[in-house]
Amino acid sequence: MLRRQTTAVLARAYATASASTSAAGESTTSTASRRRQIVDTGDSDLVAPPDPLSNIRPVLYAAKRKRRPSNSPYSAAEFPAEAAGSAAQMRAHELELAFTMHRERVDMANHRFWAANNADFEAQREERLARLPPASDPPTAEDEARREAALTQFYRDWQIGTRARQEAWVRAWWRDVWDGIKLQARVSVARWRASLRG
């Protein structure tokens, strides 16, 4: 047991070191995608702290693994879609992969939308506050009232200006979520069929 845990820790350390050295020269690889490659979530999904810009908590989805005892250094469990597997098992595996990719794609699109939205919000708010005359030190009640009035007007303008874009995003996001629910149902049916034929 201890040997297995030590091996897992060393494998993770090696993966982390090799990923950081190989990715040092690659500017196109994002930190999030590198992190997703090296983190072994085990059998349960993990929820990370919120992203500072999008405020979305990223989910690291657990990979389904079959664990079979084997004395061979080349375990068949490393290859989930075995050539000897039935067509129903292969179909279930393909649907599981499609479902996992769909979830990650929806999560990434949600993160990108809110990161861009929040960055735009902060930039416009700072630009609106920069138009105010400089406040005295310490700020007077008149300075505070002017700032509050400017922020109130900004929030109103922001809501009106971005309403159509946010409504379109919410509709698209819910469409993707419902597509994911349908795909998850197909995965469940395919697993059930594979268990009957397996």
N, C-alpha and C positions, 0 to 999 in steps of 0.2 A: 504494500500500500504506500509506504513512505517512498519507495523507489519510483513508483508511478507518479507520485506528486512532484518529486524532484525532477523527473524527466520532463514533466509538463512545464514546470517553472523554467527549466533550462531552455526548452524549445521556444517558449514565449520570449525569453531574453534574447535568444539568437535571432528570432524573427524580428524583434524590435530593433536590434543592432543592425541587422542586414537591411531592414527597410529604411532605417535612417541614413545609412551610408549610401545605399543605392539611390535613394530619393534626393540626396543632397544636390545632385546636379540636375535634377528634373524640376523645372519651375512650373510645369503644367499639372503636376500631381498635387492635389489639394491635401491639406492636413487632415481633413475629415475623411477622405477616401483612404489615406494611409492608415489612419486610426482604425477604420472599419476592417482593414485587411489584417491587422495584427491582433485585434482583440478577439479572444475566444470566449464567447458568451456562455458556453456550456449548454445546458438544456432549457434555460429560461431567458426571456427577453430582458434587456437592461435598459434603464432610462437614465440618460446623462443629464448633467446640470443644464439649465437654459442657456441658449446661445445669447451672447451679450447684445447682438444687434437685432435678431429676429424674435427673441424671447421664446423661441420654440425649444422644447426639450427633445433632443434627438433620441430615437430608439435604436438600439443595436439588437436586431432580431436574432434569435437563437437558430442555429442550423440544425435541422433534423439529422441525427446520425444513428446508424444502426451499429450497435456494439456486439460483436461476436468474438468469443474466445478463439484464438488461433495461435498455433506455434510457428506459423509461417511468417517470415519477415515482411512478406507482401500480403497483407490482409485483404480479403475480399470486401471487408467493410469499408475500405477506402474508396470503393467505387460503387455508389448507391444504385446506379442503373446498370445492373449486371447484364451481360449478354444472355445469360441463362434465364433471366427474369421473364415473366409472362408479359404479353402485350398490355394487359390491364395494369400491371405494376409499373411498366415503363410510362404508360399514359398518366398514371397518378403522379409519378415523379416529375414528368414534364409540366403538369398542371401546378404542382407545388413550387417548382422553379418560377413559373410564370406569375404565380401569386406573390412570391417573395419579391420578385423584381417589380411588380406592380406596386406593392406597399412601399418599397424604397423609393420608387419614382414619384409617388404621390407625396411622401414625406419631404423629398428634396424639393419638389415644386412648391409645396407649402412654405418651406423654409426660405426659398429664394424670393417668393412673393412678399412675405412679411419682412425680410431683411431689406429689400428694396423700398418697400413702403415706409418702414421705420426710418431708414436713412434719409429718404426724401422729406419725411415729416420733420426730423431734427434739423435738416439743412434749412428748410423753409421757416421753421420757428426761429432759429438763430438769426436768419436774415431779417425777419420781421422785428425781432428785438434789437437788432443793430441799428434800425432806423430811428429808434427812440433817442431823444437827447440824453447825454450822459447824466447819470444820477449823481446826486451829491453824496458825500461820505460823512456820516452815515446817511442812508436814503431817507428822505422825508416821506410823510404820508402822501403828499402829492406825487412823488416819484413812484411809490408803490401803487397808487391808484392808476397812474398812467400805464405802468407795466401790466397791471391786471386787466385794464381795458384793452390794451393791445393783444394780450393773450386770449382774451375772450373773443375778440373779433377774429383772431387767427384761427382758433378752434372752430368757430362757425364757418369761416371761409373754407377751411380744410374739409370739414364734413360735407359741405355742398360740392366742393370741387372734386372730391374723390369718391363720391357716392356711387356713381355709375360704374367706375372701375372696381370698387370693392364688391358691389352686388354681382357683377359679372364673374369676379373671382369666386365668390361664395357659391354661385350656381355651378361653375366648372368644378370646384372642389367637391361639392356634394355628388355631382355626376361621377367623378372618379371614385369617391367612397362607395357609392352604390355598385359601380362596376367591380370594385374589390370584393364587396359582399357576395355578388353573384359568382365571382371567380372562386371565392372561398367555398361556396356551396358546391360548385363543380368539383373542387378538390375533395371535399368530404364524400361526395357520391363516388368519385373515382377510387378513393381509398376503400370504401365499402365494397365496391365491385371487385377490387383487387384482392380483398380479404376473402371473398366468396370463392374466387378462382384460384387463389394462392395455395 
